[in-house]
Amino acid sequence: MMRVFMVAMAMLGLAACSEKPQTLGGVKNDVAAYQGAGNPFVASGWKAGDKASWEQGLKARAQNTQNEYVKLTTSK
């Protein structure tokens, strides 16, 4: 009886050591961000593959919406 219990515990211990692979299900993210999103939820005026407009949009976003100093001076 004790041997059966030990074998069962060893099997449970070995089963706990295995882990399923954590993949994205076939989605490949190996292209640059400015190459495109593949969906309609992109900023207006931006075209997929245009690196200059992508960088301009990032600069504008950082300056206009994420800069706390600008928010403080314009809210007066």
Buried (B, 14 or more C-beta within 10 A) or exposed (E): EEEEEEEEEEEEEEEEEEEEEEEEEEEEEEEEEBEBEEEEEEEEEBEEEBEEBBEEBEEEEEEEEEEEEEEEEEEE
